[in-house]
Amino acid sequence: MSRFFRQAGDSDSDTEESDEELLTSGDEDAAAPKAAAKPAMSRFLRTAGSDSSSSDSESSDEDESEMSDEEPTQKKKSRFMRGDSDEGSEDEDVKRVVKSTKDKRLEEIEATGKVMDNGLKINDWVAISNEFDKLLRLVQRQSNAAEPLPPFFVKTLLSLENSLNAALTKEKEAKKKMNATNARALNSMKQKVRKTAKEFEKEVQQYQNDPEAFEREFATHAQPADVVAPKPKKQKKGADSESDEEPVLDDRFTTVGKGGKAMSFSADNIFKTLKLIHEARGKKNTDRGEQIRILEKLLEVAVTSYQRIRILLALVSSRFDYNSSVTSYMPTDLWLSAQHEVDQLISIVVADSSYAVQEDTEDYDELVERHPATESDGVVRIRGSIISFVDRLDDEFTKSLQNIDPHGTEYVDRLKDEKVLYRTICRSQAFYEQTSQPEPLARVIMRRLEHIYSKPDAVVSALESSLASSEITPSVTLTSSATTSSLINSLCVHLYKADNSLLRTRAMLSHIYHHALHNDFYTARDMLLMSHLQESIHSADVATQILYNRTVVQLGLCAFRCGLIKEAQATLQDIFTTQRVKELLAQGVHQQRFQQQLTPEQEKAERSRQLPFHMHINTELLEAAFLVSSMLVEVPLLASIESEEQKRKAISKPFRRLLDFADRQVFTGPPESTRDHIMQASKALQDGEWEKCRDLIQSIKIWSLMPEVASVKEMLAKRIQEQGLRTYLFTYAPYYSTLSLSLLSRTFSLPLRSVTSMISKMIWNEELSASLDQSTGVVVFHRIEHSRPQQLAQVIADKVSALLEQNEKVLDIKLGGSGGWGDRSGDKGEKRGEQTQERRGRGDRTRGSLRGGPRGRGSRFAQGLGNQMTRVR
């Protein structure tokens, strides 16, 4: 019993050794327990290697007493009483076996096979099925470690197939069937074995042809793994006390991969290592970081250009594979490394024209070095895609900007990397221009265009300045082109000639956006109408639809800056009517209202389409431009309409809704938001207080975000004066018989020439029932009272006109015309369109003459570019 007790002064190592002795010494003499107890106690209390006199005397006494009793006990006791002098014989007594991971895996495979054999003996197919699944997992790990298929697995598979056939035959002939669970397991095993045998058909055939050769091949392949692993441990254990041998031992360490295989990085085995990495790519247990480190070391030892190109292609792909998540973005350091390596790859293929990287090449042996001299045309074509790397770099850059907080310094720091990305894109463009590859060239030009089409000239100049440090430049640069507009035009013209219709559409929209950004409204409008994109944009992909919405919105802002109020209102109306401005511009996620729930996949896809913050169009500025344009259009129209039924027909429903809400307010405080300013300005304009309206509109702070603020405010003041005069004439015409032109000129601070011109235009358009008296300088109003039958006739005429217009639209849809409903191609279509316009003009003039022009004024007032764009859409 004393053998299981220890005192406080004993060491752990002695205890471990004694425990081992207790487990292994099961043949001790049980006849003399008292004699054995005393030596055992002294063995545990003694410290190995102690040289004190007391311990020596105790051990000598114990040795003498035990030698007189029995010899076997003396031999076993001496193992605990060894000192430093006995260390040399320790390895002979206790042998430690160091097994590699591969050896353990092979032993586990054999153990699983034995369990399956035991299951076959008792016909337990449930256990066999479970063990077979385990066996397949072990073999999969074996293949992941680039190890050959063990012969034991092939032998087990063949025997299992024979046993399975025998069991199935026996089951058919047996009178008493097996239970349902075992029968299902038997049928399942039939399918598994058939599938596995088909998967390893080649190895099974080799084993059946010559089993001994198959086993020899496996043993030859497994031999280096058994030698590498144990060496460092044995050498290290025996050299702990000899410090002069430490440098020699350090030199013998080597890099060990999976399965204990030694890995050496030299120019001779580059292609074999690349093949192993390529085979392990995408598998479940692959260490991506380790793959990147191995490829970086291979790049350092690469000698030829062919080796560097192959390694760089694999290295860039591995960096992109490092972060496989769709939601998170690629780390910045990995992105910069990948960008540098893409630049290095482009430099190699540009410097040496005898090497080419193409997506479509003939099959070649990837384990053999290739030289231009061995090729038929002197050019080594390597399978790869530089444009794919450029696309992925651009996408990961955009994804990082989507996930970084735009209000912090990190976003600004990340945005600085756009300069190096733009240089990489331009270098790849130069490469594809030299190699004459039209399809990837069009794609890379589109990438370049997307980085500059929406930016001011100063930012484009800064991006183009990065090309000065590059040894290769594309044919079209800012230095070769005089202005940014000419650079954009050259890039877009090249894309117009491309075969890809999607690239042509996006190039057209980018070109229109750039013209609108530079206040060239008429050119942008003509390009949009002539392209007929509004007819086919609904069938385009989501990204192109977002670009179309951004282009239309920028066109409306351009019209507003140029003072074209009607065109601005009509252009912006379509997108504001939907009440989903942020979503349509990809500047916000759809708000889930009215029980419209988005699935997680839909929400994730919508978030991935969001534009980076620096590309956003300010929605508050957009809303201010739309509401001010609607005010200048709607307020004079409301003043010109007399009946309540016609007042319900609004041009701008969002503005009318806000105006009605403001009219219902009992108390109106000082304006705070942009909407408050515009609504109070609208009320002042209705009352004829144009100066108050002007001050409220100009006090909106959001105008400071618009370029050329002073000219925009001056334009708005002039338009408010003009529309104030029109509103005043529509409102107070029934109360005057004559009105002095000079009084109107002083009241609205307009030149007399402008007042005369505006009134003449209103009379000509039949908006105002009046005449000018040039001699006295007054306008004479004509009052025409309509009877009840005339009013009903006017209503019927309006309904018939609306019905006619609807029928024309339906007819145009059935005929499949490419233009608007009044602009069909062909002589017959042109004639019909002219007749339609003539009928519409006669109806307007008739209605204006019947009732002094109130309804005629409204219908004529609504015509223009905006309505044409709405009809075409």
SULVEN-V646266 format. One record per pair of residues at least 12 apart in sequence whose C-alpha atoms are under 8 Angstrom apart, sorted by sequence separation. I is the first residue (numbers start at 1). GAP is how many residues later the second one is. D is the distance in whole Angstrom. If there is no record, write none. Layout:
I;GAP;D
I;GAP;D
This chain:
116;12;5
299;12;6
429;12;6
495;12;6
496;12;8
512;12;5
556;12;4
681;12;4
760;12;8
769;12;6
770;12;5
809;12;5
812;12;8
821;12;8
822;12;8
844;12;5
115;13;8
236;13;7
298;13;7
299;13;8
401;13;7
464;13;7
512;13;8
555;13;8
556;13;7
680;13;8
681;13;7
769;13;6
808;13;6
235;14;7
277;14;7
401;14;8
464;14;6
476;14;7
589;14;8
741;14;7
769;14;7
808;14;8
822;14;7
116;15;6
319;15;7
429;15;6
476;15;8
492;15;5
512;15;7
556;15;5
681;15;6
698;15;6
741;15;7
822;15;8
844;15;7
115;16;7
116;16;7
295;16;7
319;16;8
428;16;7
429;16;7
492;16;7
512;16;7
555;16;7
556;16;6
634;16;8
680;16;8
681;16;7
844;16;7
42;17;8
232;17;8
355;17;8
461;17;7
589;17;7
634;17;7
662;17;7
113;18;8
320;18;8
354;18;6
553;18;7
589;18;7
634;18;7
678;18;7
698;18;8
112;19;6
295;19;8
296;19;7
319;19;7
425;19;7
492;19;7
509;19;8
552;19;7
553;19;6
677;19;6
678;19;6
698;19;8
725;19;8
112;20;8
232;20;7
295;20;6
361;20;7
552;20;8
659;20;6
677;20;6
232;21;7
361;21;7
589;21;8
658;21;7
59;22;8
112;22;8
113;22;8
164;22;8
316;22;6
361;22;6
425;22;7
426;22;7
489;22;7
553;22;8
588;22;7
630;22;6
694;22;8
39;23;6
112;23;6
292;23;6
356;23;7
358;23;7
360;23;7
425;23;6
488;23;7
586;23;7
587;23;6
659;23;8
677;23;7
694;23;6
725;23;7
354;24;6
355;24;6
356;24;6
357;24;6
358;24;6
359;24;5
460;24;7
586;24;5
587;24;6
631;24;7
724;24;8
164;25;8
316;25;7
354;25;4
355;25;5
356;25;5
357;25;5
358;25;5
359;25;5
586;25;6
630;25;6
18;26;7
109;26;6
164;26;7
292;26;6
316;26;7
353;26;8
354;26;6
355;26;6
356;26;6
357;26;6
358;26;5
359;26;5
422;26;7
488;26;8
549;26;8
587;26;8
674;26;6
694;26;6
722;26;8
39;27;8
291;27;7
292;27;7
355;27;7
357;27;6
358;27;6
394;27;7
457;27;6
693;27;7
721;27;6
270;28;7
357;28;7
393;28;8
505;28;8
627;28;6
674;28;8
721;28;8
15;29;7
109;29;7
312;29;7
357;29;7
422;29;8
485;29;8
587;29;6
721;29;7
14;30;7
109;30;8
288;30;7
312;30;8
485;30;8
525;30;7
690;30;6
229;31;6
267;31;8
524;31;7
690;31;6
48;32;7
49;32;8
161;32;7
228;32;7
265;32;7
266;32;7
270;32;8
313;32;8
14;33;7
48;33;6
49;33;7
50;33;7
105;33;7
160;33;8
228;33;7
265;33;6
288;33;8
289;33;7
312;33;7
3;34;7
10;34;7
14;34;7
43;34;7
48;34;6
49;34;4
225;34;7
226;34;8
228;34;7
267;34;6
288;34;6
390;34;8
521;34;7
690;34;6
2;35;7
10;35;6
46;35;8
48;35;5
49;35;5
225;35;5
266;35;6
267;35;6
390;35;7
453;35;7
516;35;8
549;35;7
550;35;6
689;35;8
742;35;7
1;36;8
9;36;8
10;36;8
11;36;7
48;36;8
157;36;7
225;36;5
265;36;7
266;36;8
267;36;7
278;36;8
309;36;6
549;36;6
688;36;6
741;36;6
3;37;6
10;37;7
40;37;8
43;37;6
105;37;8
224;37;7
225;37;8
270;37;8
274;37;7
510;37;8
513;37;8
517;37;7
521;37;6
582;37;7
688;37;8
740;37;6
741;37;5
2;38;8
3;38;6
6;38;7
7;38;7
39;38;8
43;38;7
390;38;8
506;38;7
509;38;7
513;38;5
516;38;6
517;38;8
520;38;7
521;38;6
546;38;6
547;38;8
581;38;8
686;38;8
730;38;7
740;38;4
741;38;7
2;39;6
6;39;7
309;39;8
449;39;7
505;39;8
509;39;6
512;39;7
516;39;5
519;39;5
546;39;6
685;39;6
688;39;7
739;39;5
740;39;6
801;39;8
102;40;8
113;40;8
157;40;7
274;40;8
346;40;8
423;40;8
518;40;8
519;40;8
546;40;7
688;40;6
738;40;6
739;40;5
3;41;8
387;41;7
422;41;7
423;41;8
426;41;8
433;41;7
506;41;8
510;41;7
513;41;6
516;41;8
517;41;7
521;41;8
686;41;7
738;41;5
739;41;7
110;42;7
386;42;8
430;42;7
433;42;8
449;42;7
509;42;6
513;42;7
516;42;5
519;42;7
685;42;8
686;42;8
738;42;4
801;42;8
113;43;7
120;43;8
305;43;7
423;43;6
427;43;8
430;43;6
449;43;8
519;43;7
737;43;6
738;43;6
106;44;8
109;44;8
342;44;8
419;44;6
422;44;8
423;44;6
430;44;4
737;44;5
28;45;7
427;45;6
429;45;6
430;45;7
736;45;7
737;45;7
420;46;7
427;46;6
445;46;7
797;46;8
342;47;7
419;47;7
423;47;8
426;47;7
427;47;7
631;47;8
635;47;7
639;47;8
734;47;8
342;48;8
426;48;6
627;48;8
733;48;7
820;48;8
154;49;8
306;49;8
446;49;8
734;49;7
154;50;6
445;50;8
624;50;7
628;50;7
635;50;7
636;50;8
821;50;7
624;51;8
627;51;7
631;51;6
635;51;6
820;51;6
821;51;7
442;52;8
820;52;5
154;53;7
387;53;6
442;53;6
573;53;7
794;53;7
819;53;7
149;54;8
339;54;7
390;54;8
572;54;6
620;54;8
624;54;8
126;55;7
338;55;8
126;56;6
129;56;6
151;56;8
387;56;8
391;56;8
442;56;7
454;56;8
794;56;8
125;57;6
129;57;8
387;57;7
446;57;7
453;57;6
569;57;6
124;58;7
125;58;8
335;58;7
449;58;8
453;58;7
568;58;7
690;58;8
126;59;5
129;59;8
439;59;8
454;59;7
125;60;6
126;60;8
129;60;6
438;60;8
443;60;8
450;60;8
453;60;7
454;60;6
569;60;5
790;60;7
125;61;6
335;61;8
442;61;8
446;61;7
449;61;8
453;61;6
568;61;7
569;61;6
18;62;7
307;62;8
17;63;8
151;63;7
306;63;7
454;63;7
566;63;7
125;64;8
151;64;6
306;64;7
565;64;5
569;64;8
786;64;7
306;65;8
557;65;7
560;65;7
786;65;6
330;66;6
543;66;7
785;66;7
151;67;7
329;67;6
565;67;7
566;67;7
784;67;6
150;68;7
557;68;7
565;68;8
784;68;6
149;69;8
553;69;8
560;69;8
628;69;8
783;69;7
148;70;7
329;70;6
330;70;7
313;71;7
328;71;8
329;71;5
310;72;8
320;72;8
328;72;8
148;73;8
316;73;8
329;74;7
328;75;8
577;76;7
577;77;7
576;78;7
624;78;8
573;79;7
766;79;7
343;81;6
346;81;7
350;81;6
621;81;6
767;81;8
339;82;7
342;82;8
346;82;7
620;82;7
621;82;7
766;82;6
766;83;8
769;83;5
343;84;8
621;84;8
768;84;7
769;84;7
339;85;8
346;85;7
621;85;8
767;85;8
768;85;7
766;86;8
767;86;5
768;86;8
632;87;8
636;87;7
640;87;8
766;87;6
767;87;7
632;88;7
636;88;8
639;88;6
767;89;7
768;89;8
636;90;6
637;90;8
640;90;5
766;90;7
767;90;4
275;91;8
632;91;6
636;91;5
639;91;6
640;91;7
766;91;6
767;91;8
275;92;8
635;92;7
639;92;5
765;92;7
636;94;7
271;95;7
272;95;6
765;95;7
271;96;5
271;97;7
147;112;8
145;113;6
145;114;6
100;125;8
100;126;7
640;127;8
100;129;7
99;130;8
146;130;7
98;131;8
99;131;8
98;132;6
144;136;7
144;139;8
144;141;8
563;149;8
561;151;6
563;152;6
563;153;8
563;156;8
102;157;5
101;158;6
102;158;7
100;159;7
101;159;7
100;160;6
454;161;8
402;206;8
406;207;6
402;208;7
399;209;8
402;209;7
646;209;8
402;210;5
401;211;6
402;211;8
651;211;8
401;212;8
642;212;7
641;213;6
398;214;7
640;214;6
641;214;7
640;217;7
641;217;7
640;218;8
637;221;6
637;224;8
327;277;8
327;281;8
535;283;8
532;286;8
532;287;8
570;295;8
571;295;6
570;296;4
574;296;8
567;297;7
569;297;7
570;297;7
566;298;8
567;298;6
568;298;8
571;298;8
566;299;8
567;299;5
566;300;7
570;300;8
535;337;7
534;338;7
535;338;6
534;339;5
529;340;8
